[in-house]
Amino acid sequence: MIAKFKPLKERVFVSYTEDLEKTAGGLYIPDTAKEKPQSGKVEALGEDVKSLKVGDKILFDKYSGSKINIDSKEYLIIKEEDVLGILN
């Protein structure tokens, strides 16, 4: 968990899942050409979040939430209702 941030109410603090993307021909796509993933790991929860726990891997809507940078790493703050599901 990131000790520098505690979300409020029904908000979820998410770190992006890093996946290496490859083209059909086997070339790796550089970070600058990639879209942000729509999956991540729950790092912290607001006190009103009921259906998730820290460490869950989740899917979320592409355009949901607010992006923030902490220690030069990008995170996402989303509402619990914007979570589409939990990955097993």
HUBEL-V285507 format. One line per field, one symbol per residue. burial: b if it has 9 or more other C-alpha atoms within 8 Angstrom, else e. A space follows every 50 residues. Layout:
burial: ???
This chain:
burial: eeeeebbbebbbbbbbeeeeebeeeeeebeeeeeeebbbbbbbbbbeebe eeebebbbbbbeeebeeeeeeeebbbbbbbebbbeeee
